Amino acid sequence: MTLAVLRLEARRTLRGALVVGTFVVYALMLAYGGVQSVRLVRGLRAQIAAAEADQATRWQSLRAAASQPKTSWSDVRSASLVGGPLGFAAATLRIDRLAVLGAGESARMAPAQRVSLYATDDEPPLENPLAAAGGRFDLPFVITWLLPLTLIVVGHGAISGDRHDGVWAQVLGSGARPEGVLARRVALPASVLVGLTVIGSLGAVLASGEAAGAGEAVRLSVWLLGVALYAGLWMALTALASIWARSSAVALLALGLTWLTAVWAVPAAIDAAATLRHPVPDRWAGTVAEREMTRDLEARLPAMLDAVYADHPEWRPTDEEVAAARRPVPGGPASRDARRVYVPARVAAAENAVRRQELRTWRQAVEQTVDRASVLSPPLLMQRLADEVSGLSFARFDAFAARVAERETAWHDFFAPLIMRLRDLRPESLAGVPLPAPGGEDVPVSRCPREPLVGLTAWVAIAAAGMARSRARLRR
């Protein structure tokens, strides 16, 4: 393809105001989606920074207070208070600037989690849950849903218009190879749209204001390859519909039905099948079990204490220590025996852990089912690719949840012996508290999501095979 031919095709493609308008509108949608994605990522980073700053400030105050002379009663020396309401920790997930390429699970799973001795009520959502249910107008939405529509519009105008308005007959009469003419017709508008997508996406990545993440070059290259495959697939489908349809209207109808099937019908069917195959576990059972632990607490507390001391006899305090802890403190609490609060919470947490594991297992099973079935829908494959590259995939958030559970176990291992022995925290003990390090948990990001790439490549190969079998029809 010579430069002169490219110029001729460019003038022909851009001669219509509607085609240029379509490019402009897509560029505006891409810019708006990029802004929304940047806002989302900055919001997540702000939440992480606030959690880490709060932890650092609180623990600085706790250490400073612990170094002061001991009074008759002091909160900063209570292991129950420091391990719970006062000194709880914050585990965070590292998020880099490629997070603008995919929203992933960020709307349903927070990148900052509390680590405490006591369970707390769920935090308010990061935003209105209905916004996530209805879909965001962000960068992944524009690329996954609107890029195919734009490709259909400009591709149909470049191919079907010629074929059904009589221009294609002149092309055949000129002796030009129809395959080459068709390739030029689809390649130019597709290249323009892919170029706009790449420029807009890279601009959003740079505007996120964060440092480069691990393996950024590889992840970004994989994402660019995925965008190219995705755009190539929809242009090939547009060409096939224009070739085989009897009229321009039939071609547009076929393409519209294809888009609706790929982005709505198939994903909805997959979601329904996954829900039927893996019923939602009873989320209320854990709450009921936890409530039962608090009934008749005075009568059941001795048995709870004996059960804990049976597992850890070295934790049992002397009778004198118990009497001293239960002696009222002037100006302080009626009793400093924190076991009355911690042991029921410990038993309830152990009871509820079974339900939490059931819920986690269910989520993993549903995700696995959806991942396997995503090969039936190119938009789902593109979404999986973006989620993996961005570092906001379900698998990474699930690994982060496992890290948080490990943090909670270490937290209990540190504070439980002090509480059960009725011992106060010493200033030097605060240095050994297993606080999460600043900067977030180092949960690896998938650098090369092979399955989505293989799936998109397979779809492109199928479309290419269809184009090869349609060569004879180009000459009609």
C-alpha positions as CSV (number, residue, x, y, z in Angstrom):
1,M,0.0,0.0,0.0
2,T,1.7,3.2,-1.2
3,L,1.6,6.5,0.4
4,A,-0.5,7.9,-2.4
5,V,-3.1,5.2,-1.9
6,L,-3.1,5.9,1.8
7,R,-3.7,9.6,1.2
8,L,-6.5,8.8,-1.2
9,E,-8.2,6.5,1.3
10,A,-7.7,9.1,4.1
11,R,-9.4,11.8,2.0
12,R,-12.2,9.5,1.1
13,T,-12.7,8.4,4.7
14,L,-12.6,11.9,6.1
15,R,-14.7,13.6,3.4
16,G,-17.9,13.0,5.2
17,A,-18.9,15.2,8.2
18,L,-20.6,12.3,9.9
19,V,-17.4,10.2,9.9
20,V,-15.3,13.1,11.3
21,G,-18.1,13.8,13.8
22,T,-18.1,10.2,14.9
23,F,-14.3,10.4,15.5
24,V,-14.8,13.6,17.5
25,V,-17.6,12.2,19.6
26,Y,-15.6,9.1,20.4
27,A,-12.6,11.2,21.4
28,L,-14.9,13.2,23.7
29,M,-16.3,10.1,25.3
30,L,-12.8,8.7,25.7
31,A,-11.7,11.8,27.4
32,Y,-14.7,11.9,29.7
33,G,-14.2,8.2,30.6
34,G,-10.5,8.8,31.2
35,V,-11.3,11.6,33.7
36,Q,-13.7,9.4,35.5
37,S,-11.2,6.6,35.8
38,V,-8.5,9.0,37.0
39,R,-10.9,10.2,39.7
40,L,-11.7,6.7,40.7
41,V,-8.0,5.7,41.1
42,R,-7.2,8.9,42.9
43,G,-10.1,8.3,45.2
44,L,-8.8,4.8,46.0
45,R,-5.3,6.1,46.6
46,A,-6.7,8.9,48.9
47,Q,-8.5,6.2,50.9
48,I,-5.3,4.2,51.2
49,A,-3.3,7.2,52.2
50,A,-5.8,8.3,54.8
51,A,-5.9,4.9,56.4
52,E,-2.1,4.7,56.6
53,A,-1.8,8.3,57.9
54,D,-4.5,7.6,60.5
55,Q,-2.6,4.5,61.7
56,A,0.7,6.3,61.9
57,T,-0.8,9.2,63.8
58,R,-2.7,7.0,66.3
59,W,0.3,4.8,67.0
60,Q,2.6,7.8,67.4
61,S,0.2,9.1,70.1
62,L,-0.1,5.7,71.7
63,R,3.7,5.3,72.0
64,A,4.0,8.9,73.4
65,A,1.3,8.3,76.0
66,A,2.9,4.9,77.0
67,S,6.2,6.6,77.8
68,Q,4.5,8.9,80.4
69,P,4.3,7.9,84.1
70,K,1.7,5.3,84.8
71,T,-1.5,6.5,86.4
72,S,-4.0,4.4,88.3
73,W,-5.7,3.5,85.1
74,S,-4.5,4.1,81.5
75,D,-6.0,3.2,78.2
76,V,-2.7,2.9,76.4
77,R,-1.7,0.0,78.6
78,S,-4.8,-2.0,78.1
79,A,-4.1,-4.7,75.5
80,S,-7.9,-5.0,74.8
81,L,-8.3,-1.3,74.0
82,V,-5.0,-1.0,72.0
83,G,-5.7,-4.1,70.1
84,G,-9.3,-2.9,69.3
85,P,-10.8,0.5,69.4
86,L,-7.7,2.6,70.0
87,G,-4.8,1.0,68.1
88,F,-6.4,-1.1,65.3
89,A,-4.2,-1.4,62.2
90,A,-4.9,-0.8,58.6
91,A,-3.9,-3.2,55.9
92,T,-3.8,-1.7,52.4
93,L,-3.4,-2.9,48.8
94,R,-0.9,-1.3,46.5
95,I,-2.5,0.4,43.5
96,D,-0.4,1.8,40.7
97,R,-1.3,4.0,37.8
98,L,-2.3,1.3,35.4
99,A,-5.4,0.9,37.6
100,V,-7.1,3.4,35.3
101,L,-7.4,0.7,32.6
102,G,-9.9,-1.4,34.5
103,A,-12.2,-0.9,37.4
104,G,-12.2,-4.6,38.4
105,E,-13.5,-5.3,41.9
106,S,-12.8,-1.8,43.3
107,A,-16.4,-0.9,43.6
108,R,-17.2,-4.0,45.8
109,M,-14.0,-4.6,47.7
110,A,-12.1,-1.9,49.5
111,P,-8.3,-1.6,49.2
112,A,-8.0,-0.7,52.9
113,Q,-9.1,-3.1,55.6
114,R,-9.2,-2.8,59.4
115,V,-7.2,-5.3,61.5
116,S,-8.6,-5.5,65.0
117,L,-9.4,-7.8,67.8
118,Y,-13.1,-7.1,67.4
119,A,-15.3,-7.3,64.3
120,T,-16.9,-4.0,63.2
121,D,-19.9,-3.2,61.2
122,D,-19.3,-3.0,57.4
123,E,-17.9,0.4,56.4
124,P,-20.1,2.5,54.1
125,P,-19.5,1.8,50.4
126,L,-17.0,3.9,48.5
127,E,-19.9,5.2,46.5
128,N,-23.6,4.5,45.8
129,P,-23.8,0.8,45.1
130,L,-26.4,1.4,42.3
131,A,-23.7,3.2,40.4
132,A,-21.7,0.0,40.2
133,A,-24.8,-2.0,39.4
134,G,-25.7,0.3,36.5
135,G,-22.1,0.6,35.2
136,R,-19.7,3.5,35.2
137,F,-19.0,5.8,32.3
138,D,-15.3,5.3,32.7
139,L,-12.4,4.4,30.4
140,P,-13.0,0.6,30.5
141,F,-16.7,1.2,29.7
142,V,-15.8,3.3,26.6
143,I,-13.3,0.8,25.3
144,T,-15.3,-2.4,26.1
145,W,-18.8,-1.2,25.1
146,L,-18.6,1.9,23.0
147,L,-15.5,1.2,20.9
148,P,-17.3,-1.7,19.1
149,L,-20.3,0.6,18.4
150,T,-18.0,3.3,16.9
151,L,-16.2,0.7,14.8
152,I,-19.5,-0.6,13.5
153,V,-20.7,2.9,12.5
154,V,-17.5,4.0,10.7
155,G,-16.8,0.5,9.3
156,H,-20.3,0.1,7.9
157,G,-20.1,3.5,6.3
158,A,-16.8,2.7,4.6
159,I,-17.8,-0.8,3.4
160,S,-21.6,-1.2,3.1
161,G,-22.0,2.3,1.6
162,D,-19.8,1.4,-1.3
163,R,-21.2,-2.0,-1.8
164,H,-24.9,-1.1,-1.8
165,D,-24.6,2.4,-3.5
166,G,-23.0,1.0,-6.6
167,V,-19.4,2.2,-5.9
168,W,-18.2,-1.4,-5.4
169,A,-19.1,-2.3,-9.0
170,Q,-16.8,0.4,-10.2
171,V,-14.1,-0.9,-7.9
172,L,-14.4,-4.4,-9.5
173,G,-14.5,-2.9,-13.0
174,S,-11.2,-1.1,-12.4
175,G,-9.4,-4.4,-12.0
176,A,-8.4,-3.7,-8.4
177,R,-8.2,-6.6,-6.0
178,P,-11.3,-6.4,-3.9
179,E,-9.5,-7.9,-0.9
180,G,-7.0,-5.1,-0.9
181,V,-9.7,-2.5,-1.3
182,L,-11.7,-4.0,1.6
183,A,-8.6,-4.1,3.8
184,R,-7.9,-0.4,3.2
185,R,-11.6,0.4,3.8
186,V,-11.5,-1.2,7.3
187,A,-7.9,-0.6,8.3
188,L,-7.9,3.2,8.1
189,P,-10.9,4.0,10.4
190,A,-9.9,1.2,12.7
191,S,-6.4,2.6,13.0
192,V,-7.8,6.1,13.8
193,L,-10.0,4.8,16.5
194,V,-7.3,2.5,18.0
195,G,-4.9,5.4,17.9
196,L,-7.4,7.6,19.7
197,T,-7.9,4.9,22.3
198,V,-4.2,4.4,22.9
199,I,-3.6,8.2,23.2
200,G,-6.5,8.7,25.6
201,S,-5.6,5.7,27.7
202,L,-1.9,6.7,28.0
203,G,-3.0,10.2,28.9
204,A,-5.2,8.8,31.7
205,V,-2.3,6.6,32.9
206,L,0.0,9.6,33.1
207,A,-2.7,11.8,34.6
208,S,-3.2,9.4,37.5
209,G,-0.1,10.9,39.1
210,E,1.4,7.7,40.4
211,A,4.7,6.0,40.0
212,A,5.2,3.1,37.6
213,G,4.1,-0.2,39.0
214,A,5.8,-3.6,38.8
215,G,6.1,-4.9,35.2
216,E,4.4,-1.9,33.8
217,A,5.9,-2.2,30.3
218,V,4.8,-5.8,29.9
219,R,1.3,-5.2,31.3
220,L,0.8,-2.1,29.1
221,S,2.1,-4.0,26.0
222,V,-0.4,-6.8,26.7
223,W,-3.2,-4.4,27.1
224,L,-2.3,-2.6,23.8
225,L,-2.3,-6.0,22.1
226,G,-5.7,-6.8,23.5
227,V,-7.1,-3.5,22.3
228,A,-5.8,-4.1,18.8
229,L,-7.2,-7.7,18.7
230,Y,-10.6,-6.4,20.0
231,A,-10.8,-3.6,17.4
232,G,-9.7,-6.0,14.7
233,L,-12.4,-8.5,15.6
234,W,-15.2,-5.9,15.4
235,M,-14.0,-4.5,12.2
236,A,-13.9,-8.0,10.7
237,L,-17.4,-8.7,12.0
238,T,-18.5,-5.4,10.4
239,A,-17.0,-6.4,7.1
240,L,-18.6,-9.8,7.2
241,A,-22.0,-8.3,7.9
242,S,-21.6,-5.8,5.1
243,I,-20.5,-8.5,2.6
244,W,-23.3,-11.0,3.3
245,A,-26.2,-8.7,4.0
246,R,-28.6,-8.0,1.1
247,S,-29.0,-4.4,2.1
248,S,-27.4,-1.7,4.2
249,A,-30.3,-1.9,6.7
250,V,-30.0,-5.6,7.1
251,A,-26.2,-5.3,7.7
252,L,-26.8,-2.6,10.5
253,L,-29.5,-4.8,12.0
254,A,-27.2,-7.8,12.1
255,L,-24.4,-5.8,13.6
256,G,-26.7,-4.4,16.2
257,L,-27.9,-7.8,17.2
258,T,-24.3,-9.1,17.4
259,W,-23.3,-6.2,19.7
260,L,-26.3,-6.7,21.9
261,T,-25.7,-10.5,22.1
262,A,-22.0,-10.1,22.9
263,V,-22.2,-7.3,25.5
264,W,-25.6,-8.1,27.1
265,A,-27.2,-11.4,26.3
266,V,-24.2,-13.7,26.7
267,P,-22.9,-12.1,29.9
268,A,-26.4,-12.1,31.4
269,A,-26.8,-15.8,30.5
270,I,-23.4,-16.6,32.1
271,D,-24.3,-14.7,35.2
272,A,-27.6,-16.6,35.5
273,A,-25.9,-19.9,34.9
274,A,-23.2,-19.2,37.5
275,T,-25.9,-18.1,40.1
276,L,-27.9,-21.3,39.5
277,R,-24.9,-23.5,39.7
278,H,-23.5,-21.9,42.8
279,P,-26.4,-20.7,45.1
280,V,-25.6,-17.8,47.4
281,P,-24.7,-19.0,50.9
282,D,-26.7,-17.8,53.9
283,R,-25.0,-14.6,54.8
284,W,-27.2,-14.1,57.9
285,A,-26.2,-17.3,59.6
286,G,-22.9,-15.8,60.9
287,T,-24.8,-12.8,62.3
288,V,-27.3,-15.1,64.1
289,A,-24.4,-17.3,65.5
290,E,-22.6,-14.2,66.7
291,R,-25.8,-12.9,68.4
292,E,-26.3,-16.2,70.1
293,M,-22.9,-16.0,71.7
294,T,-23.9,-12.9,73.6
295,R,-27.1,-14.3,75.1
296,D,-26.9,-15.2,78.8
297,L,-23.3,-14.0,78.8
298,E,-22.9,-14.0,82.6
299,A,-23.9,-17.7,82.8
300,R,-21.9,-18.8,79.8
301,L,-18.7,-16.8,80.3
302,P,-17.0,-19.2,82.8
303,A,-17.4,-22.0,80.3
304,M,-16.0,-19.9,77.5
305,L,-13.0,-18.9,79.7
306,D,-12.3,-22.6,80.6
307,A,-12.4,-23.5,76.9
308,V,-9.8,-20.9,76.1
309,Y,-7.6,-21.9,79.0
310,A,-7.9,-25.6,78.1
311,D,-6.3,-24.8,74.8
312,H,-3.7,-22.4,76.3
313,P,-3.1,-23.3,80.0
314,E,-0.1,-21.1,80.1
315,W,-2.4,-18.1,79.7
316,R,-4.3,-18.7,83.0
317,P,-3.7,-15.9,85.6
318,T,-3.5,-16.4,89.3
319,D,-6.5,-15.8,91.6
320,E,-4.8,-12.7,93.0
321,E,-4.4,-11.2,89.5
322,V,-8.1,-11.9,88.7
323,A,-9.2,-10.2,92.0
324,A,-6.9,-7.2,91.3
325,A,-8.4,-6.8,87.7
326,R,-11.9,-6.9,89.0
327,R,-11.3,-4.4,91.8
328,P,-13.0,-1.1,90.9
329,V,-10.6,1.7,90.0
330,P,-11.4,5.2,91.4
331,G,-12.2,7.4,88.4
332,G,-11.9,4.5,86.1
333,P,-13.8,1.3,85.1
334,A,-15.6,-0.9,87.5
335,S,-13.5,-3.8,86.3
336,R,-10.3,-4.0,84.2
337,D,-11.0,-7.6,83.3
338,A,-11.0,-7.3,79.5
339,R,-11.6,-11.0,79.2
340,R,-15.3,-10.4,79.6
341,V,-15.3,-8.5,76.3
342,Y,-12.6,-10.3,74.4
343,V,-13.5,-14.0,75.0
344,P,-17.1,-13.7,73.6
345,A,-15.8,-11.8,70.6
346,R,-13.2,-14.5,70.1
347,V,-15.7,-17.3,70.2
348,A,-18.1,-15.4,68.0
349,A,-15.3,-14.7,65.5
350,A,-14.4,-18.3,65.4
351,E,-18.0,-19.3,64.8
352,N,-18.4,-16.7,62.1
353,A,-15.2,-17.6,60.4
354,V,-16.8,-20.7,59.0
355,R,-19.5,-18.6,57.3
356,R,-16.9,-16.2,56.0
357,Q,-15.0,-19.0,54.4
358,E,-18.2,-20.4,52.8
359,L,-18.8,-16.9,51.3
360,R,-15.2,-16.7,50.0
361,T,-15.4,-20.2,48.5
362,W,-18.7,-19.3,46.8
363,R,-17.2,-16.1,45.3
364,Q,-14.2,-18.1,44.1
365,A,-16.4,-20.7,42.5
366,V,-18.6,-18.1,40.7
367,E,-15.5,-16.2,39.5
368,Q,-14.0,-19.4,38.1
369,T,-17.3,-20.3,36.3
370,V,-17.5,-16.8,34.8
371,D,-13.8,-16.9,33.7
372,R,-14.3,-20.2,31.9
373,A,-17.4,-19.1,30.2
374,S,-16.0,-15.6,29.2
375,V,-14.6,-17.2,26.1
376,L,-18.1,-17.0,24.7
377,S,-18.1,-13.2,24.8
378,P,-15.3,-11.0,23.4
379,P,-16.3,-8.1,25.7
380,L,-16.0,-10.3,28.7
381,L,-12.5,-11.4,27.6
382,M,-11.6,-7.7,27.1
383,Q,-12.9,-6.9,30.6
384,R,-10.9,-9.8,32.1
385,L,-7.8,-8.6,30.3
386,A,-8.3,-5.0,31.6
387,D,-8.9,-6.2,35.2
388,E,-5.8,-8.3,35.2
389,V,-3.6,-5.6,33.7
390,S,-4.9,-2.9,36.0
391,G,-4.3,-4.9,39.2
392,L,-7.9,-4.7,40.3
393,S,-9.0,-8.2,39.5
394,F,-11.0,-10.5,41.8
395,A,-8.0,-12.8,42.2
396,R,-5.8,-10.0,43.5
397,F,-8.4,-8.7,45.9
398,D,-9.0,-12.3,47.1
399,A,-5.3,-12.7,47.7
400,F,-5.4,-9.4,49.6
401,A,-8.2,-10.7,51.8
402,A,-6.1,-13.7,52.6
403,R,-3.3,-11.4,53.6
404,V,-5.7,-9.4,55.9
405,A,-6.8,-12.7,57.5
406,E,-3.1,-13.5,58.2
407,R,-2.7,-10.0,59.7
408,E,-5.7,-10.6,62.0
409,T,-4.3,-14.0,63.1
410,A,-0.9,-12.4,64.0
411,W,-2.8,-9.5,65.7
412,H,-4.7,-12.0,68.0
413,D,-1.5,-14.0,68.6
414,F,0.1,-10.8,70.0
415,F,-2.7,-9.4,72.1
416,A,-4.6,-12.5,73.2
417,P,-1.9,-13.7,75.7
418,L,-1.8,-10.3,77.4
419,I,-5.5,-10.0,77.7
420,M,-6.0,-13.6,79.0
421,R,-3.1,-13.2,81.5
422,L,-4.6,-9.8,82.6
423,R,-1.3,-8.1,81.8
424,D,-0.9,-4.5,80.9
425,L,1.1,-3.4,77.8
426,R,4.5,-2.0,78.5
427,P,6.1,0.9,76.5
428,E,8.6,-1.5,75.0
429,S,5.8,-4.0,74.1
430,L,4.4,-1.5,71.6
431,A,7.5,-1.8,69.5
432,G,6.6,-5.4,68.9
433,V,3.1,-5.0,67.7
434,P,2.7,-6.6,64.2
435,L,1.7,-3.4,62.4
436,P,1.4,-3.5,58.6
437,A,4.3,-1.8,56.9
438,P,3.6,1.5,55.0
439,G,3.1,1.2,51.3
440,G,0.5,-1.6,51.3
441,E,0.6,-5.3,50.9
442,D,2.8,-6.6,48.1
443,V,0.3,-8.7,46.3
444,P,1.6,-9.5,42.8
445,V,-0.2,-8.3,39.7
446,S,-0.7,-10.6,36.8
447,R,1.8,-9.4,34.1
448,C,0.6,-11.5,31.2
449,P,-3.1,-12.7,31.4
450,R,-2.8,-15.5,28.9
451,E,-6.3,-16.8,28.8
452,P,-8.0,-13.5,27.7
453,L,-5.3,-13.0,25.1
454,V,-5.8,-16.5,23.8
455,G,-9.5,-16.1,23.7
456,L,-9.4,-12.8,21.8
457,T,-6.9,-14.3,19.4
458,A,-9.2,-17.3,18.8
459,W,-12.1,-15.0,18.0
460,V,-10.0,-13.0,15.5
461,A,-8.9,-16.2,13.9
462,I,-12.5,-17.3,13.5
463,A,-13.4,-13.9,12.0
464,A,-10.4,-14.1,9.7
465,A,-11.5,-17.6,8.5
466,G,-14.9,-16.2,7.8
467,M,-13.4,-13.4,5.7
468,A,-11.3,-15.9,3.8
469,R,-14.4,-17.9,2.9
470,S,-16.2,-14.7,1.8
471,R,-13.6,-13.7,-0.8
472,A,-15.8,-15.1,-3.7
473,R,-18.8,-13.0,-2.5
474,L,-16.7,-9.8,-2.8
475,R,-16.7,-10.2,-6.6
476,R,-20.5,-10.3,-6.8
